[in-house]
Amino acid sequence: MTSDVVSLQREIDRIDDELILLLQQRFVNSRQIGVIKRQAGQPPIDGLRVVSQRTRFVNRCIDAGLDAAMSRQLVLAITEQVIAERLANRSESS
């Protein structure tokens, strides 16, 4: 392989590491929101917020030149995991 390919592969690895850290921080924040909502007696999920988040995410991805279907799949995976965690935590504390 050329040094250009190796260099680009290293850059992709670095970006992947950053994405993992960002995703981890996103889930930390989401879990904190779940705790705050539970303590306040609020519903764990705000359906309007979820729809708004998903739409915003997909639109931002499209604006950045990313594939719309892949963007929808990615945001669905993230938000469905958040919803599953919130509902599980809600039932565990009941």
C-alpha positions, 0 to 999 in steps of 0.5 A: 500500500502506498503511504497515502493509503496508510495515512488516510487509514490512520486518519479514519481510525482517529476519526472512529476513535473520536466518534466513539468518544462522542457517542459515549458522551451522548449516552452519558448525557442522555442517561442523566436526562433520564435520571432527572426526568425520573426524579421529577416524575416526568415521562421518560420519553418525549415523542415530539423531541424524538421526532424533532431530533431524528429529523434534525439529524437526518437533515444535517447529514443530508446537508453534509452530503451523507446518504439519507438512508444511512443517516436515518438508520444511524439516528434510529439505532441511537434513539431506539437505544436511548428509549430502551434504556430509559424505559428499562430504567423506569421499570427498574425503579418502579 
